[in-house]
Amino acid sequence: MENILKNDQETLMCSDEEARQRIQANVIHLFELAPGTDISRGKVKAHRPWLVKKYVRNCENDSIRDPETLDKTLDYLFNNILFLETNGNPMNYSLPRGKIVHTYEEIYDFLSDRLRAIAKDYKILGENTSDLYIKNHERMAKFYIMSSSRACYYEGFDIFLNDERCRDILSSLIEGYKERRKLNIHSENEAEFVAYKILIDMDKPIEVVTILKEISRDLLNREILQLAVNIFFAYWEDNYSAFFRLVKNSSYWISCACYKFFESVRVSAMEIMKIAFREIYLDEFIDALWFSSTEEACEFLNIKGIRIKWNENKAEVCMKGIGILQNSYKPKIAISNIENKRFIENCSL
């Protein structure tokens, strides 16, 4: 294959030609500027070792990175940029104008684009059975799964676009698992990532049933897949108690994959609660629907137009007279229940 960019020097996360064109056109991301650049002063300079190939849908004479370069590029992105908001910025990346720390918003925008370019290079290379291919698609899938929770409260975050990109990566990954089975190559994490595919498509029962029909009984009997199936059934049976109990006791990654369904499950739960209860204590409400805090629960209730009253020094949610509830809540605060799991489990990519 022509135009393969090989990992034979230190700075080949993008081609020299792309670097030249982007520097000339000043299409340089914050994370590609010279260390410590103060963008408020106007003039900025690209740092060549930090330039990473940008996603372009169609490009003639595109330089495709070889698998080893793609692996090193992912290492760079995940080890140096992914956790910038909490690691103190040891590489001294430039800060957004007027900010003193990086946020996941700019981290997500940069990584999501560069991962699209990596996935595109892999497709063009046309090989999907190597250990490196599987490992790196698993890492990319986890980035999008993580982002469904970590990025959800940013104004410009598009959960549907994130899901689409996650779904594309998982589909490529599952196809790779199938090809490896034909070659009698074991894939250690296959059950785990099939479980994630079931969970992000939980609202698409036909697709989930199709996935379940195609996998082996041995795979289906794995604990993580059984957990995914149980969460799926709890979701469709409107069993909010089982849904949140299973998610609460699951891993960080399972919780992230389920997060986008929290509101619809909570809305269904309240339709059940308003028939069963006139009032419910706020602390019981928070526990039953697994809110991270009183603040998050009150924000949710306020948006839904539901009153809280005080009775003998205890807050009660007034269930009487609640009308039709809509799925319109978007949290404005971090999802600490899930993020706490990330720190406890020391999750990384």
C-alpha positions as CSV (number, residue, x, y, z in Angstrom):
1,M,0.0,0.0,0.0
2,E,1.3,3.5,-0.9
3,N,1.7,6.4,1.5
4,I,2.1,4.3,4.6
5,L,3.6,6.4,7.3
6,K,5.9,4.2,9.2
7,N,7.1,4.6,12.8
8,D,10.7,5.2,12.0
9,Q,11.2,8.6,13.8
10,E,9.9,10.3,16.9
11,T,7.4,12.7,15.4
12,L,5.1,10.8,13.0
13,M,1.7,11.2,14.5
14,C,0.9,13.1,11.4
15,S,2.7,13.4,8.0
16,D,5.0,16.3,7.2
17,E,2.7,17.4,4.4
18,E,-0.3,17.6,6.7
19,A,1.8,19.4,9.3
20,R,3.0,22.0,6.7
21,Q,-0.5,22.6,5.4
22,R,-2.1,23.0,8.8
23,I,0.6,25.2,10.2
24,Q,0.3,27.4,7.1
25,A,-3.5,27.6,7.4
26,N,-3.2,28.0,11.2
27,V,-5.4,24.9,11.8
28,I,-3.7,24.0,15.1
29,H,-5.5,22.7,18.2
30,L,-4.8,24.0,21.7
31,F,-3.0,20.7,22.5
32,E,-0.7,21.1,19.5
33,L,0.8,24.5,20.5
34,A,4.3,25.0,21.9
35,P,4.4,24.2,25.6
36,G,3.1,27.0,27.8
37,T,1.8,29.2,24.9
38,D,-0.3,32.0,26.1
39,I,-3.0,32.3,23.4
40,S,-4.3,35.6,24.9
41,R,-1.2,37.2,23.4
42,G,-2.3,36.5,19.9
43,K,0.7,35.0,18.1
44,V,1.0,31.2,18.5
45,K,3.4,28.5,17.3
46,A,2.7,24.9,16.6
47,H,4.8,22.2,18.4
48,R,5.6,19.7,15.7
49,P,6.1,16.6,18.0
50,W,2.5,17.2,19.3
51,L,0.8,17.5,15.9
52,V,-1.7,14.5,15.6
53,K,-3.3,13.6,12.3
54,K,-6.7,15.4,12.0
55,Y,-9.8,13.6,10.7
56,V,-10.7,14.4,7.1
57,R,-13.5,12.6,5.3
58,N,-11.9,12.5,1.9
59,C,-8.3,13.4,1.1
60,E,-6.2,12.6,-1.9
61,N,-2.7,11.3,-1.2
62,D,-3.6,10.7,2.4
63,S,-0.7,9.3,4.5
64,I,-1.9,6.2,6.4
65,R,-0.1,5.4,9.6
66,D,1.1,1.9,10.2
67,P,-0.3,-0.2,13.1
68,E,2.7,0.5,15.3
69,T,2.4,4.3,14.8
70,L,-1.4,4.1,15.5
71,D,-0.6,2.3,18.7
72,K,1.9,4.9,19.8
73,T,-0.4,7.7,18.9
74,L,-3.2,6.3,21.1
75,D,-0.6,5.8,23.9
76,Y,0.3,9.5,23.5
77,L,-3.3,10.7,23.5
78,F,-4.6,8.6,26.4
79,N,-1.5,8.9,28.6
80,N,-0.9,12.6,28.2
81,I,-4.2,14.3,27.4
82,L,-7.2,12.2,28.5
83,F,-6.9,13.0,32.2
84,L,-5.5,16.6,31.9
85,E,-8.4,18.0,33.9
86,T,-7.2,16.2,37.0
87,N,-3.4,15.5,36.6
88,G,-2.0,19.0,36.9
89,N,-0.9,19.4,33.3
90,P,2.6,18.1,33.6
91,M,3.3,18.6,29.8
92,N,2.4,22.3,30.1
93,Y,-0.2,22.3,27.3
94,S,-1.7,25.7,26.5
95,L,-4.8,26.7,28.4
96,P,-8.0,27.9,26.9
97,R,-8.4,31.7,26.9
98,G,-9.5,32.9,30.4
99,K,-9.2,29.4,32.0
100,I,-6.7,28.2,34.6
101,V,-7.4,24.5,34.1
102,H,-8.4,22.2,31.2
103,T,-11.9,20.8,31.1
104,Y,-13.1,17.5,29.6
105,E,-14.9,19.6,27.0
106,E,-11.8,20.6,25.0
107,I,-10.2,17.2,25.8
108,Y,-13.2,15.4,24.3
109,D,-13.3,17.5,21.2
110,F,-9.7,16.9,20.4
111,L,-9.5,13.2,21.2
112,S,-12.8,12.4,19.5
113,D,-11.5,13.9,16.2
114,R,-8.1,12.3,16.4
115,L,-9.7,8.9,17.2
116,R,-11.9,9.1,14.1
117,A,-8.7,9.6,12.1
118,I,-7.1,6.5,13.8
119,A,-10.2,4.4,13.1
120,K,-10.2,5.5,9.5
121,D,-6.5,4.6,9.1
122,Y,-7.3,1.1,10.5
123,K,-10.1,0.6,8.0
124,I,-7.9,1.6,5.1
125,L,-5.2,-0.8,6.3
126,G,-7.9,-3.5,6.1
127,E,-6.6,-5.9,8.8
128,N,-8.8,-6.6,11.7
129,T,-7.5,-9.7,13.5
130,S,-4.2,-8.7,15.1
131,D,-3.8,-8.3,18.8
132,L,-2.9,-4.7,18.3
133,Y,-6.1,-4.0,16.3
134,I,-8.2,-5.6,19.0
135,K,-6.5,-3.9,21.8
136,N,-6.7,-0.4,20.3
137,H,-10.3,-0.7,19.2
138,E,-11.2,-1.8,22.8
139,R,-9.4,1.3,24.1
140,M,-11.2,3.6,21.6
141,A,-14.6,2.1,22.5
142,K,-13.9,2.7,26.2
143,F,-13.1,6.4,25.5
144,Y,-16.6,6.9,24.0
145,I,-18.2,4.8,26.7
146,M,-16.4,6.9,29.4
147,S,-17.5,10.1,27.6
148,S,-21.2,9.3,27.7
149,S,-20.9,10.1,31.4
150,R,-17.9,12.4,31.8
151,A,-18.9,14.8,28.9
152,C,-22.7,14.7,29.3
153,Y,-23.1,18.0,31.2
154,Y,-21.2,20.2,28.7
155,E,-23.4,22.4,26.6
156,G,-22.1,21.3,23.2
157,F,-21.9,17.6,23.9
158,D,-23.9,15.5,21.5
159,I,-24.7,12.1,23.1
160,F,-26.2,10.8,19.9
161,L,-23.0,11.6,17.9
162,N,-20.9,10.0,20.7
163,D,-23.1,6.9,20.6
164,E,-22.8,6.7,16.8
165,R,-19.0,6.8,17.0
166,C,-18.9,4.3,19.9
167,R,-21.2,2.0,17.9
168,D,-19.0,2.2,14.9
169,I,-15.9,1.2,16.9
170,L,-17.8,-1.6,18.7
171,S,-19.1,-3.0,15.4
172,S,-15.6,-3.0,13.9
173,L,-14.4,-4.7,17.1
174,I,-17.1,-7.4,17.1
175,E,-16.4,-8.1,13.5
176,G,-12.7,-8.5,14.4
177,Y,-13.7,-11.0,17.1
178,K,-15.7,-13.0,14.6
179,E,-12.8,-13.2,12.2
180,R,-10.4,-14.3,15.0
181,R,-12.8,-17.1,16.0
182,K,-12.6,-18.4,12.4
183,L,-8.8,-18.4,12.8
184,N,-9.1,-20.1,16.2
185,I,-7.7,-17.0,17.9
186,H,-9.0,-16.4,21.4
187,S,-10.1,-12.8,22.3
188,E,-10.0,-12.4,26.1
189,N,-12.3,-9.4,26.3
190,E,-14.9,-10.4,23.8
191,A,-17.7,-10.9,26.3
192,E,-17.0,-7.6,28.0
193,F,-17.3,-5.6,24.8
194,V,-20.3,-7.5,23.5
195,A,-21.9,-6.5,26.8
196,Y,-21.1,-2.8,26.2
197,K,-22.7,-3.1,22.7
198,I,-25.9,-4.5,24.3
199,L,-26.0,-1.7,26.9
200,I,-25.5,1.2,24.6
201,D,-28.2,-0.2,22.3
202,M,-30.5,-1.1,25.2
203,D,-33.3,0.9,23.7
204,K,-33.1,-1.1,20.5
205,P,-34.5,-4.6,21.4
206,I,-34.3,-6.0,17.9
207,E,-30.6,-5.2,17.6
208,V,-29.9,-6.7,21.1
209,V,-31.8,-9.9,20.3
210,T,-29.8,-10.1,17.0
211,I,-26.5,-9.8,19.0
212,L,-27.6,-12.5,21.5
213,K,-28.6,-14.9,18.7
214,E,-25.2,-14.6,17.1
215,I,-23.0,-15.3,20.1
216,S,-22.0,-18.7,21.4
217,R,-23.6,-20.2,24.6
218,D,-20.2,-20.2,26.2
219,L,-19.9,-16.4,25.7
220,L,-23.5,-15.7,26.8
221,N,-22.8,-17.6,30.1
222,R,-20.0,-15.2,31.0
223,E,-20.8,-13.1,34.1
224,I,-20.5,-9.7,32.5
225,L,-22.8,-10.7,29.6
226,Q,-25.4,-12.1,32.1
227,L,-25.2,-8.8,33.9
228,A,-25.8,-6.8,30.7
229,V,-28.8,-9.0,29.8
230,N,-30.3,-8.6,33.3
231,I,-29.9,-4.8,33.0
232,F,-31.5,-4.9,29.6
233,F,-34.5,-6.8,31.0
234,A,-34.8,-4.6,34.0
235,Y,-34.9,-1.6,31.6
236,W,-37.7,-3.1,29.4
237,E,-39.7,-4.4,32.4
238,D,-39.7,-0.9,34.0
239,N,-38.1,-2.5,37.0
240,Y,-36.3,0.7,38.2
241,S,-35.3,-0.9,41.5
242,A,-33.5,-3.8,39.8
243,F,-32.0,-1.5,37.1
244,F,-30.3,0.9,39.6
245,R,-29.3,-2.0,42.0
246,L,-27.5,-3.8,39.1
247,V,-25.9,-0.6,37.8
248,K,-24.9,0.6,41.3
249,N,-23.1,-2.7,41.9
250,S,-21.4,-2.8,38.5
251,S,-18.1,-1.6,37.2
252,Y,-17.3,2.0,36.2
253,W,-17.5,1.0,32.5
254,I,-20.9,-0.6,32.8
255,S,-22.2,2.4,34.7
256,C,-21.0,4.7,32.0
257,A,-22.6,2.6,29.2
258,C,-26.0,2.8,31.1
259,Y,-25.9,6.4,32.1
260,K,-27.7,7.9,29.1
261,F,-30.8,5.8,30.2
262,F,-30.9,7.1,33.7
263,E,-33.4,9.8,33.0
264,S,-35.9,7.6,31.1
265,V,-35.7,5.0,33.9
266,R,-36.3,7.7,36.5
267,V,-39.2,9.1,34.6
268,S,-40.8,5.7,34.3
269,A,-40.1,5.1,38.0
270,M,-41.9,8.3,38.9
271,E,-44.9,7.3,36.8
272,I,-45.1,4.2,39.1
273,M,-44.4,6.1,42.3
274,K,-47.1,8.7,41.7
275,I,-49.7,5.9,41.7
276,A,-48.2,4.1,44.7
277,F,-47.3,7.2,46.9
278,R,-48.7,10.6,47.8
279,E,-45.3,11.6,49.1
280,I,-41.9,10.0,49.4
281,Y,-39.0,11.1,51.6
282,L,-36.3,12.9,49.5
283,D,-33.5,10.7,50.9
284,E,-35.5,7.6,49.9
285,F,-36.1,9.1,46.5
286,I,-32.4,9.8,46.0
287,D,-31.5,6.3,47.1
288,A,-34.1,4.5,44.9
289,L,-33.2,6.4,41.8
290,W,-29.4,6.6,42.5
291,F,-28.9,10.3,42.3
292,S,-25.4,11.4,43.2
293,S,-26.5,14.1,45.6
294,T,-29.4,16.1,47.0
295,E,-28.4,18.9,44.6
296,E,-28.7,16.7,41.6
297,A,-32.0,15.3,42.7
298,C,-33.4,18.7,43.4
299,E,-32.2,20.0,40.0
300,F,-34.0,17.1,38.4
301,L,-37.2,17.7,40.4
302,N,-37.2,21.4,39.7
303,I,-36.9,20.9,35.9
304,K,-39.8,18.4,36.1
305,G,-41.9,21.0,38.1
306,I,-42.2,18.7,41.1
307,R,-42.5,20.2,44.6
308,I,-40.6,19.4,47.7
309,K,-42.1,20.1,51.1
310,W,-40.9,19.8,54.6
311,N,-42.6,17.5,57.1
312,E,-41.2,17.2,60.7
313,N,-37.8,18.4,59.5
314,K,-37.7,15.9,56.6
315,A,-37.9,16.8,53.0
316,E,-40.7,15.0,51.0
317,V,-41.2,14.7,47.3
318,C,-44.9,15.5,46.5
319,M,-46.0,12.8,44.1
320,K,-49.7,13.9,44.1
321,G,-50.9,15.7,41.0
322,I,-47.8,15.1,38.9
323,G,-48.7,15.3,35.2
324,I,-47.0,13.7,32.2
325,L,-43.2,13.7,32.6
326,Q,-40.9,14.3,29.6
327,N,-37.3,13.1,29.1
328,S,-35.7,16.6,29.0
329,Y,-33.3,16.7,31.9
330,K,-29.6,17.3,31.2
331,P,-27.4,17.5,34.4
332,K,-25.4,20.6,35.0
333,I,-23.1,19.0,37.6
334,A,-20.7,16.1,37.4
335,I,-22.0,12.6,37.9
336,S,-20.1,11.8,41.1
337,N,-21.6,8.4,41.7
338,I,-20.0,7.2,38.5
339,E,-16.9,9.3,38.6
340,N,-16.1,8.0,42.1
341,K,-16.0,4.5,40.7
342,R,-13.4,5.6,38.2
343,F,-11.1,6.7,40.9
344,I,-11.8,3.7,43.1
345,E,-11.2,1.3,40.3
346,N,-8.2,3.3,39.0
347,C,-9.5,3.1,35.4
348,S,-7.3,4.0,32.5
349,L,-6.9,3.4,28.8
